[in-house]
Amino acid sequence: MKYMKMKKFLAVISAALLVISTLSACSMSGSVEVETEFKVEEVTEKEGTTTVAGKTFVVKTNDGSGLNLRSGAGTEYDVITTIADGHTVQIINQQGSWANVTYGTYTGWVNMDYLNETTTVAPIVETTAPSGATSSPENPDTQSGGYLYSYAGFNPAEITINDSSWNLTLLNRHYTLPEGYVPQLSEAVRGSGVYLDYRVAPHYQEMYDAALQDGITLTPNSGYRSYQTQKTNFENKINYYVSQGYDRVTATQNASRVVLLPGTSEHNAGFAMDIGWVTEDFENSPAFAWLMENAQDYGFILRYPESEDKQAITEIIYEPWHWRYVGVDAAKEIKASGQVLEEYLGVR
């Protein structure tokens, strides 16, 4: 019995020595591929567990003040908008402690320290099925001549704002401001740090004060945006769709339904304010209800309504947060007729 146990013990020792000898021989010959591959697989699996792309996170700040969405990965970049505490974002990719995210119609960067993971899946707006087409240029910005996004079928006409009817200036994917256009600005609400065209700002302040009297706060979220900020926001949205598997032409066309092309946004003129927060559930807020009843009395209209026939005209998704100044008379007429600005002006 003792002999059998000793025999088994010697067999184990012999096997161990054989393995050590084999590994030593492999090391001497420079062949350690099996060990290296095993380690790579372990690292890859571990890193995979920390991947955040495509996941949905909820914003949670220390004081409930909201989280700045910036045009780049760092505090030195412009603030595009502020994400309300408790709202969700979907991450596209990560750069250090900063995440490239989508929030409503916006795409930008936020500090990940203020994000908590949730199992909720954020909806993706898609207007065309994904395609493997490679018809768009790899570097469309290098195209010679024409509009920057002409590769996707966009060639808006450049306009000049008429001083006598500036409030009815039509901006959409067919009409663009000159690239260097910068309006004279004034703070929309005293102390807010959010600006509008100086001719619009007093009307927003008046509307804001009136709403406060009724116990409603019309938080000025995003007013004037520079051409460059709009371009960055639009490019980020294109890149989001590209990351979802769309070719660049389709990605650009999809992006244009959610974010207006640079120069074609009413924000670039300082004529519009994003109020409250930029997701559809803003329509359920007391602020939205107040605006629907009273905004026309201060010259503002809901620019992008929900109905499909109106979206077919504006070519922009429903945005209950986006309110455009057109003047009191025009606003009342547009409200009473149920028209959008394109219909009211008789222009598409």
C-alpha positions as semicolon CSV with decimal commas, in nm:
position;residue;x (nm);y (nm);z (nm)
1;M;0,000;0,000;0,000
2;K;0,278;0,236;0,096
3;Y;0,460;0,137;-0,221
4;M;0,160;0,234;-0,436
5;K;0,130;0,576;-0,270
6;M;0,500;0,639;-0,319
7;K;0,470;0,537;-0,686
8;K;0,186;0,786;-0,742
9;F;0,381;1,061;-0,567
10;L;0,685;0,999;-0,786
11;A;0,463;1,005;-1,095
12;V;0,326;1,350;-1,001
13;I;0,680;1,480;-0,939
14;S;0,793;1,346;-1,275
15;A;0,503;1,510;-1,456
16;A;0,575;1,843;-1,290
17;L;0,942;1,823;-1,385
18;L;0,842;1,746;-1,745
19;V;0,622;2,058;-1,762
20;I;0,897;2,275;-1,619
21;S;1,146;2,131;-1,862
22;T;0,913;2,193;-2,157
23;L;0,847;2,553;-2,055
24;S;1,219;2,616;-2,011
25;A;1,289;2,477;-2,357
26;C;1,019;2,699;-2,507
27;S;1,163;3,001;-2,331
28;M;1,510;2,930;-2,460
29;S;1,381;2,898;-2,817
30;G;1,190;3,230;-2,782
31;S;0,851;3,061;-2,823
32;V;0,615;3,180;-2,548
33;E;0,310;3,241;-2,764
34;V;0,072;3,023;-2,564
35;E;0,145;3,203;-2,238
36;T;0,131;3,546;-2,404
37;E;-0,203;3,476;-2,576
38;F;-0,353;3,357;-2,251
39;K;-0,255;3,679;-2,076
40;V;-0,392;3,895;-2,360
41;E;-0,725;3,714;-2,341
42;E;-0,742;3,775;-1,968
43;V;-0,675;4,147;-2,006
44;T;-0,922;4,181;-2,293
45;E;-1,195;4,011;-2,094
46;K;-1,129;4,233;-1,795
47;E;-1,131;4,552;-2,001
48;G;-1,450;4,442;-2,173
49;T;-1,633;4,441;-1,842
50;T;-1,570;4,817;-1,806
51;T;-1,692;4,913;-2,154
52;V;-1,958;5,188;-2,133
53;A;-2,029;5,259;-2,501
54;G;-2,399;5,220;-2,579
55;K;-2,501;5,217;-2,213
56;T;-2,746;5,459;-2,054
57;F;-2,653;5,661;-1,746
58;V;-2,850;5,893;-1,521
59;V;-2,713;6,234;-1,420
60;K;-2,663;6,276;-1,046
61;T;-2,490;6,591;-0,920
62;N;-2,412;6,668;-0,559
63;D;-2,646;6,965;-0,535
64;G;-2,903;6,885;-0,803
65;S;-2,790;7,181;-1,014
66;G;-2,750;6,985;-1,337
67;L;-2,452;6,879;-1,546
68;N;-2,286;7,085;-1,819
69;L;-2,277;6,925;-2,163
70;R;-1,965;7,058;-2,336
71;S;-1,843;7,068;-2,694
72;G;-1,523;6,882;-2,601
73;A;-1,366;6,662;-2,332
74;G;-1,266;6,925;-2,078
75;T;-1,385;7,227;-1,883
76;E;-1,213;7,461;-2,131
77;Y;-1,476;7,377;-2,395
78;D;-1,804;7,566;-2,449
79;V;-2,118;7,462;-2,261
80;I;-2,376;7,341;-2,515
81;T;-2,655;7,296;-2,264
82;T;-2,714;7,186;-1,904
83;I;-2,856;6,840;-1,838
84;A;-3,114;6,835;-1,563
85;D;-3,038;6,622;-1,258
86;G;-3,206;6,281;-1,288
87;H;-3,215;6,287;-1,669
88;T;-3,046;6,016;-1,873
89;V;-2,773;6,021;-2,137
90;Q;-2,642;5,750;-2,366
91;I;-2,266;5,711;-2,396
92;I;-2,102;5,688;-2,738
93;N;-1,742;5,655;-2,620
94;Q;-1,510;5,755;-2,339
95;Q;-1,194;5,963;-2,314
96;G;-1,041;5,939;-1,968
97;S;-1,292;6,070;-1,715
98;W;-1,501;6,233;-1,991
99;A;-1,777;6,067;-2,189
100;N;-1,913;6,157;-2,533
101;V;-2,292;6,130;-2,488
102;T;-2,625;6,198;-2,655
103;Y;-2,892;6,390;-2,465
104;G;-3,215;6,459;-2,648
105;T;-3,113;6,641;-2,965
106;Y;-2,769;6,725;-2,829
107;T;-2,439;6,540;-2,847
108;G;-2,139;6,647;-2,641
109;W;-1,909;6,565;-2,349
110;V;-1,975;6,530;-1,976
111;N;-1,768;6,445;-1,670
112;M;-1,835;6,080;-1,583
113;D;-1,804;6,149;-1,210
114;Y;-2,167;6,264;-1,222
115;L;-2,312;5,965;-1,408
116;N;-2,475;5,658;-1,255
117;E;-2,545;5,353;-1,470
118;T;-2,904;5,253;-1,536
119;T;-3,055;4,957;-1,717
120;T;-3,290;5,180;-1,918
121;V;-3,220;5,178;-2,290
122;A;-3,243;5,520;-2,454
123;P;-3,434;5,541;-2,783
124;I;-3,241;5,607;-3,102
125;V;-3,391;5,831;-3,367
126;E;-3,349;5,673;-3,710
127;T;-3,486;5,808;-4,035
128;T;-3,315;5,568;-4,274
129;A;-3,215;5,206;-4,234
130;P;-2,844;5,137;-4,168
131;S;-2,644;5,078;-4,480
132;G;-2,299;4,951;-4,564
133;A;-2,274;5,198;-4,852
134;T;-1,947;5,378;-4,902
135;S;-2,073;5,648;-5,136
136;S;-1,973;5,939;-4,913
137;P;-1,619;6,079;-4,909
138;E;-1,402;5,973;-4,615
139;N;-1,310;6,336;-4,548
140;P;-1,604;6,548;-4,667
141;D;-1,458;6,860;-4,502
142;T;-1,186;6,860;-4,768
143;Q;-1,434;6,895;-5,055
144;S;-1,358;7,187;-5,284
145;G;-1,641;7,433;-5,347
146;G;-2,003;7,418;-5,238
147;Y;-2,157;7,390;-4,894
148;L;-1,976;7,189;-4,629
149;Y;-2,244;6,919;-4,622
150;S;-2,333;6,917;-4,991
151;Y;-2,215;6,555;-5,005
152;A;-2,537;6,467;-4,819
153;G;-2,758;6,678;-5,043
154;F;-2,759;7,004;-4,842
155;N;-2,703;7,336;-5,020
156;P;-2,883;7,607;-4,819
157;A;-2,911;7,956;-4,967
158;E;-2,725;8,227;-4,776
159;I;-2,954;8,503;-4,647
160;T;-2,922;8,854;-4,512
161;I;-3,142;8,955;-4,220
162;N;-3,378;9,238;-4,315
163;D;-3,379;9,500;-4,039
164;S;-3,746;9,586;-4,095
165;S;-3,870;9,225;-4,067
166;W;-3,588;9,061;-3,875
167;N;-3,831;8,884;-3,639
168;L;-3,974;8,680;-3,930
169;T;-3,639;8,564;-4,066
170;L;-3,675;8,205;-4,183
171;L;-3,391;7,972;-4,094
172;N;-3,406;7,601;-4,175
173;R;-3,202;7,350;-4,372
174;H;-3,273;7,551;-4,690
175;Y;-3,161;7,893;-4,559
176;T;-2,839;7,979;-4,377
177;L;-2,679;8,280;-4,215
178;P;-2,336;8,390;-4,338
179;E;-2,069;8,187;-4,157
180;G;-1,927;8,491;-3,976
181;Y;-2,264;8,626;-3,859
182;V;-2,270;8,723;-3,491
183;P;-2,576;8,907;-3,352
184;Q;-2,567;9,180;-3,092
185;L;-2,651;8,997;-2,772
186;S;-2,818;9,066;-2,440
187;E;-2,878;8,844;-2,137
188;A;-3,214;8,667;-2,166
189;V;-3,277;8,660;-1,792
190;R;-3,079;8,876;-1,555
191;G;-2,795;8,673;-1,405
192;S;-2,864;8,361;-1,615
193;G;-2,556;8,377;-1,836
194;V;-2,776;8,273;-2,132
195;Y;-2,802;8,519;-2,420
196;L;-3,037;8,608;-2,706
197;D;-3,039;8,868;-2,980
198;Y;-3,066;9,205;-2,801
199;R;-3,407;9,265;-2,963
200;V;-3,543;8,931;-2,836
201;A;-3,398;8,926;-2,484
202;P;-3,635;9,188;-2,331
203;H;-3,937;8,990;-2,452
204;Y;-3,804;8,671;-2,296
205;Q;-3,739;8,852;-1,968
206;E;-4,096;8,987;-1,974
207;M;-4,237;8,639;-2,038
208;Y;-4,013;8,489;-1,770
209;D;-4,132;8,745;-1,512
210;A;-4,497;8,687;-1,603
211;A;-4,459;8,312;-1,561
212;L;-4,295;8,362;-1,220
213;Q;-4,605;8,551;-1,110
214;D;-4,797;8,231;-1,183
215;G;-4,546;8,017;-0,994
216;I;-4,378;7,887;-1,312
217;T;-4,006;7,904;-1,391
218;L;-3,916;7,918;-1,761
219;T;-3,554;7,813;-1,715
220;P;-3,343;7,952;-2,001
221;N;-3,142;7,647;-2,106
222;S;-2,979;7,733;-2,438
223;G;-3,018;8,057;-2,634
224;Y;-2,760;8,198;-2,874
225;R;-2,503;7,953;-3,011
226;S;-2,205;8,040;-3,226
227;Y;-2,160;7,889;-3,572
228;Q;-1,869;7,684;-3,440
229;T;-2,065;7,547;-3,145
230;Q;-2,348;7,448;-3,380
231;K;-2,099;7,283;-3,615
232;T;-1,943;7,088;-3,327
233;N;-2,286;6,976;-3,207
234;F;-2,385;6,870;-3,559
235;E;-2,059;6,683;-3,619
236;N;-2,098;6,504;-3,287
237;K;-2,444;6,389;-3,392
238;I;-2,308;6,267;-3,727
239;N;-2,038;6,073;-3,545
240;Y;-2,301;5,922;-3,318
241;Y;-2,490;5,779;-3,616
242;V;-2,166;5,662;-3,777
243;S;-2,089;5,475;-3,452
244;Q;-2,429;5,305;-3,490
245;G;-2,327;5,161;-3,829
246;Y;-2,456;5,423;-4,074
247;D;-2,249;5,546;-4,369
248;R;-2,157;5,915;-4,346
249;V;-2,417;6,037;-4,597
250;T;-2,701;5,864;-4,411
251;A;-2,554;5,968;-4,074
252;T;-2,551;6,333;-4,187
253;Q;-2,909;6,314;-4,314
254;N;-3,025;6,155;-3,988
255;A;-2,837;6,416;-3,784
256;S;-3,011;6,699;-3,973
257;R;-3,349;6,581;-3,843
258;V;-3,230;6,627;-3,486
259;V;-2,971;6,906;-3,499
260;L;-2,985;7,183;-3,758
261;L;-2,686;7,237;-3,982
262;P;-2,446;7,511;-3,872
263;G;-2,570;7,851;-3,982
264;T;-2,926;7,729;-4,034
265;S;-3,028;7,717;-3,668
266;E;-3,240;7,987;-3,507
267;H;-2,998;7,963;-3,215
268;N;-2,722;8,097;-3,442
269;A;-2,929;8,414;-3,488
270;G;-3,021;8,436;-3,118
271;F;-3,393;8,417;-3,202
272;A;-3,483;8,101;-3,009
273;M;-3,459;7,962;-2,658
274;D;-3,451;7,602;-2,541
275;I;-3,654;7,617;-2,222
276;G;-3,638;7,372;-1,932
277;W;-3,486;7,048;-2,058
278;V;-3,438;6,896;-2,402
279;T;-3,632;6,569;-2,393
280;E;-3,991;6,511;-2,502
281;D;-4,117;6,469;-2,147
282;F;-4,081;6,847;-2,111
283;E;-4,430;6,852;-2,265
284;N;-4,562;6,712;-1,936
285;S;-4,420;7,000;-1,730
286;P;-4,615;7,297;-1,589
287;A;-4,375;7,523;-1,781
288;F;-4,479;7,372;-2,115
289;A;-4,849;7,402;-2,029
290;W;-4,798;7,768;-1,939
291;L;-4,611;7,835;-2,265
292;M;-4,880;7,670;-2,475
293;E;-5,138;7,901;-2,321
294;N;-4,942;8,225;-2,295
295;A;-4,624;8,234;-2,507
296;Q;-4,791;8,401;-2,806
297;D;-4,877;8,701;-2,589
298;Y;-4,503;8,767;-2,561
299;G;-4,419;8,691;-2,923
300;F;-4,301;8,330;-2,895
301;I;-4,418;8,020;-3,083
302;L;-4,357;7,647;-3,051
303;R;-4,136;7,615;-3,356
304;Y;-4,132;7,237;-3,408
305;P;-4,474;7,080;-3,330
306;E;-4,546;6,712;-3,276
307;S;-4,781;6,627;-3,565
308;E;-4,630;6,433;-3,853
309;D;-4,765;6,672;-4,117
310;K;-4,592;6,965;-3,945
311;Q;-4,269;6,768;-3,907
312;A;-4,284;6,700;-4,282
313;I;-4,275;7,077;-4,333
314;T;-4,017;7,177;-4,071
315;E;-3,807;6,863;-4,137
316;I;-3,721;6,859;-3,767
317;I;-3,837;6,624;-3,492
318;Y;-4,084;6,736;-3,226
319;E;-3,911;6,978;-2,984
320;P;-4,144;7,094;-2,706
321;W;-3,855;7,286;-2,550
322;H;-3,770;7,507;-2,854
323;W;-3,951;7,843;-2,857
324;R;-3,891;8,102;-3,130
325;Y;-3,956;8,476;-3,115
326;V;-4,155;8,612;-3,413
327;G;-4,328;8,914;-3,257
328;V;-4,663;8,935;-3,079
329;D;-4,886;8,988;-3,384
330;A;-4,730;8,706;-3,586
331;A;-4,723;8,474;-3,285
332;K;-5,094;8,522;-3,220
333;E;-5,179;8,465;-3,587
334;I;-4,961;8,151;-3,605
335;K;-5,113;8,017;-3,284
336;A;-5,469;8,081;-3,406
337;S;-5,407;7,927;-3,750
338;G;-5,216;7,623;-3,630
339;Q;-4,948;7,692;-3,890
340;V;-4,573;7,658;-3,862
341;L;-4,350;7,947;-3,964
342;E;-4,285;7,808;-4,313
343;E;-4,661;7,797;-4,381
344;Y;-4,721;8,142;-4,234
345;L;-4,453;8,293;-4,459
346;G;-4,557;8,083;-4,759
347;V;-4,199;7,962;-4,798
348;R;-4,046;7,613;-4,778
